[in-house]
Amino acid sequence: MATLKDVARAAGVSAMTVSNVLNGTGRVSPEVRARVAHVAKDIGYAGPDPAAASLRTGRTGTLGVVLPLPLDAAFADPSVTGLLRGVAQEFQSRDTGMTLLALPPAHGPLDRTAPAALLPVREGPLAALERAVVDAVLLYSVEADHPGLDVLVSRGIPVLAVDSPDERTGRERFGRSWAGFVTVEDREGASRAAGHLLELGHTEALIVVDRLGPQPRLGPVSWVQALATTSAILHERLTGYRSAWLAAGFTEESLTIVEAGDTTAEAGREAATPYLTADRPPTAVLAIGDLLALGVCGAVRDAGLRVPEDVSVVGFDDIPYASVADPALTTVQQPLVDKGLAAARRLLDHVAAGEAGEGTADPVQLPTSLVVRASTAAPTARGKGTGTTTGATGATGATGATGAW
């Protein structure tokens, strides 16, 4: 196998000159650069060993992207792939590699009382995160109390968060390693979605969320439980729904929350079914994500009802399928690709700045907008509620599924 010294000998230059040519450093004439490059190609020298180079420079040229769900599930979620597309575009434009890392769910093997929690990190479920050879990490929608954050704190590499954990939590947990926070107007977008239903005449609604914390309840939850979520993104959206409803003069009891446990359409379908098959189903549903919303639409049809004639459905994200669904989904549009671009750019700039860039960047918040399509309409006389019922909240029992709308 050809070595750097072989190239130097064949080109009649020093090993340092060859190194400068291959790394694009130093003052070397164009003629010498061309000769060295030609010789290296002729004798089959591929360049310096990347691992050895990383030891010398302290940089790998690769950044990690940490996702809160298995990779196969991530690639099935258009809101995740949209973000990753933006991240990949920015990384590629700046010759940076990307390593995807999936965090095991905190409610599974990372339960601190489970046997796996007693294993050393290098042998436990967080081994991949601890061993990843990356210069920095981009966290996407990771719960603020996830044990994986402890691993990153101990590593001391730069960390940037998208959506969750939020800016305050990030600065407190990571200190000098905090590279910034990128999100969208989740609260404002959710408020617009709820306001749209209110303008149509709806006075009560079902809210379908994915997972509020490490131990999903898979059923009705109270507002106290919901707003105690460790997910910044869920807290913002729930606060937006609630504030719009209260501003319209209704009580929070007219908004029922059900936890689906996942972001999939199937989870949304299963979570909404008990409410849609009740004697008095809700006239409107606010889903925390589009896949959940599409599942709710399926549950409406399964119950022999129609969207939007009997039940209006609003999503969040505006994934590609939302506009071609039947009916087309009313939703809150967030700039998924732009969010990924902004996050990747901020993290790369932080890494390039080194210690000079520590903790100096302000959070980035991108706009959202309401996209009204065919899945929402005024409530019919049959399903119109009073907006004052309390039984539908279902905070602790099965009353939430009885449909006291």
N, C-alpha and C positions, 0 to 999 in steps of 0.2 A: 504494500500500500504506500502510495506516494506521500511524502511529508512536506512540511513547509521548507525544511532545509534543502530538500531535493529541488524544489522550485527555485530557491535562491541560487543554488549552484548552477542550474540550467540557464537561468536568466542573467547570471553574472552580477547579482546584486546581493546585499546583505539580507539576513533573515528579518531584520527590523523593517527593511524597505518592503519586503513581501507582506509582512503583517500590516503595514500602513496602507498598502494598496488594497488588500482584501477587506480591511475594516473601514476604508474610506477616510483615514486619518493621515496626519503628517503632510509635509510639503514634498510631493513627488511629481516630477514632470509628466505631462501627458504621454510622452514617448515611452518612458519607463513603465508607466501604468499599463499601457497597451501591451508591452513586451511581457510583463509579468502575467497579465491575464491570459495571454496567448499560450505561454509556457504551462501555466497551471491547467489549462484546458487540455493541452496536448498530452501531458503526463498523467492526467486523471486525478488531480488534486481537488477534492470537493470543498476545501475550506477548513477553518478551525473547528474543533469539536465543540458543539453547542454547550455541553455540560461543563467542559473546562472553561469556556468563555464566561459562563454564568458565575463560576467560582471566582474568576478574576474581577468581573465587573459588579457582582452582587445583583445583577439583573438577569431575568430569564427571557424577557420579551413576551411573556404570556400573562394574561390576567384571568382571574377566575370569576365565573358568574354562578352564584349560589341560588338555587331554586328551592321553594318550600314543598316540592312534591316530586314523585318519581319522574325520571326523564321521559318515559313513555307517556305518562299522563300530561307532562308539560307540552310535548309535541302534539298532543291531541287538543290542546286548549289554544284557540286562535288569539286570545289576549296575551298569552305568553309568547307565542311565536312572533306576534307583531312586535313586541318589545325586543326580542332576540334579533329580529331582522335589523332593527335600528342599531343595536349594539354591534352586531357583526359588520355592518356597513362602516361604522366609524373605526372599529379595530382594524379592518382590512385596509382602509385608506391610510392608516398610520403604521402598517406593517407589524401589527401586534397579534399574537396568537390568543385563542380563547379556550379555556377549559371549563366545561360545564360540570357542576357539582350539585347533586341532589341531597338535600337534608332529609334524613328520616323523620317522620312525624313525631312531634314531641309527645303525643298521646299514645305512641306505640312503644318501641324499645327504649325510648329516651325517658320514659317514666322514671323519675329519680328513685322510686321504690322497687323498680324491676331489677332482676339480676344483671342485665346488660349495663345498667347505670354504674355498677361497681367495677366494671372492667376498666383497665387503663385505656386512655384515648386511642392509643395505637392498636388496640385489640378490639375496641368497642365499635358501635355504630357510627361514630364520628371520625373514624380512622382516615377516610379519604379526605376530609376537610383538613385534618391536621397535617397530612403528608403532601397535599397538593403543592407542586412546584410552581408558584405564581408570585408575581410582584405585588399584587393588590387584589382586592375582592370587591365585586359588585353584588350586593344583597338585593334580591327581589322579593318583596312582600313577606319578609320573615317576621314571625311573632317576636315581640320585644323580650319575652322571657324564654326564648328557645335556648337550650344548653349549647347549641352550636356557636352562639355569640361568645360564650366563655372561651371556646377554643381560639377564636379569632383574636380576642383580647390578649390571650397569652402569646400568640404569634407576633403581635405588634406590627403587622403589615397594614397599609392603608385600606380603609373600608369605606365604601360609599353605599348608601341605601336608596332603593327606589320604592316608594310608597310606605314601607314599614321595615324596621323601626323608624320613628320620626326623628326630626332634628334634635330635639331636646334629649331624647333617650340616647341617640347616637353620640352626642357630645359627652354625656355623662358616662357612658359605658366605654367608649374608645379613646377619649381624650385626644392626645396628639396624633393618633392614628386615624381620626375621623376625617374623611375626605369630602363629605357633603351629603346632601339630601335632594332628591329629585322626585317630584310628584305632580299631580294634576289637581284641578279644583274639584275634588271629590265632594266636599260639603255643598258647594254651590251647585254642582251638577245634580246631586240628589235632591236638593231643594227645588230646582227647576222641574224635575220629574214629578215630585209630589205636587207642586203647584199646578202642573198641567192637569193632573187628575182632579184637583180641587176646582179648577176652572170649568172642567167638564161637568161638575156637579156631584162627584163622588165625595162621600162623607166618612167612609171607612175603607180600610185596605189591609191586605195581608202582605207582610214583608218576608221574603225568603232570603236567608243568608246562608253562606256555606259553613264555615267553622269559626266560632267565636273565640275559641281557646284550645288548650291542650286536650280537654275532655269534652268533645261535642255531645250535646244532649239529645240530638236527633228528635226534636219535637219542639213544642212551644216554650218560649223563654220570656221572662219579664224584661221590662226596660232597664231595671237595675242590673240584671245579669248581662243584658246585651251591651250596655254602655261600659261595662267593666272589661270588655274584650281587650286582649293584648295585641290586636291587629289595628294599627293606626288607620289603615284604609277603611276598615269596617266601621270604626268609631266615627270617622268623618262622614261617611255616607249615611249612617243611621242618624247622626246628629242633624244632617241636612233634611232627611225625611221628617224627622220629629219637629224641627223648628218651623218648617212650612205648615205643618198641620196645626201646631199651636198658634201660629200667627193668624191662621184662618178662624180661630175661635173654637177649635175642637180640642178634646183632651187626648192624651197619649193612649188612653184605653181604646180609642177607636182605631188604633194601629196594632194589629196582632203580629208578633214576630215568631217565625218558626225556623229552627236551625236544621239545615239539610245534611251537614257533615261533609260535603264535598262541593266542587264547582261544576260538576257534570250535569248534563241535561237529565239523565236518569235520576240523579239526586233531587233535582228540582221537581221532577214529576212525582216522585214518592212523597216528598215533603208536603206538596200542595194537595195531594189527593184527598186526605181526610177532610179538608176544609171545603173542597169543591164538591164533594159528595154529601155534604151536610144538608139539613133541611133548608137552610138559608145560606147559600154560598156567598163569598165576598163578591162585590161588584168590581173590584180592582185588586191587582197584585203588583207590588214593586219588588223586582228581583235584583239582588245585589250584583248580578252579572248576566250577560246575555245567554250563556249556555243554560243557566238555571231558568231564565225566562222562557227559553224555547221548550224546556222540559215542562214548565207550567202550562204552556199552550197545549202540549200533548195531554196533560192531565185534564184540562178543560174539555177537550174533545172526548176523552175517555168517559167523562162524567155526563156526556150527552148535552153539553153546553157549547156555546159558540164564542169565539173571540172576533170582534169586540162586543158583539150584540149583548151577550150575557156577562162577560167578564173582560175587563180591559187589562192588558199586561204591558208593563214597562220594564225594559232591561237597563243594562249599564255596560258600556265598552264600545258598542257599534262594531262588532266583529263582522267580517265580510258576509257571512250567511244571514245577518240580520235584515239586510235589504232585499233578499230574495226569498225569505221565509214566507209561508202562507198562513196567515196574513203577514205582510212585512212588519217588522218589529219596531215599535216606538222605543227609543233608547237614548241614553246619554252618550254622546260621542267623545271619546278621549283620544288624543294623538299618540297612539301606541308606538309607532315607529319613531316619531319625533322624541318621545320620552326616552326610548332606548338610545337614540343619537345623543341627546343631551347628557344622559347619565354616563355614557362611554366617554364623551368628550371631557366632561368634568373630571372623571377618574384618571384619564390619560394625562390631562394637564397637571393634575396633582402629583402624579408619579414623576412626570418630567421636571416639575419644580423642586422635587425633593423636600428637604426640611423647610425651605423658604416658603412652601405653599401650605404648611400645616395650619389647619383650622381657620383659614382666612376667607373662604368662599361662602357667600350667602346661599340659602336654599333656593332651588329652582322650582317654580310652580307654573305648569302649563295650563292653558284654558280648556274648559269643556263646553259642550253645547248640546242642547236638546234637539233631537231629530224626531219629528213627529211623523209617524207612518200610519199604517192601517190597523194596528192592534189596540188602539184606544178610541173610546167613544163615550158619549154621555150614558149614564146608567139608565136601565129601563125601569119602568114603574114597579115591575115585579121584584127587582132586587134592591131598590133604593133603601138605604138604612137611615137611621136617625142621627148617627154620629155621636151618640152619648152612651152606648152600651159598654158594659165592663166585662161581661162574661167571656167575650171573645179573646181576651188577652191571654188566657190559658197559661198563667205564669207557673203554676205548679201541678196542674192536672189535666185531665182529658177534656175539660170544658172548652179549651181553645179550639177543639175540632168539632164542636157542636154547631158552629156557625150561627152564633147569636149576633147576627149583623143587623 
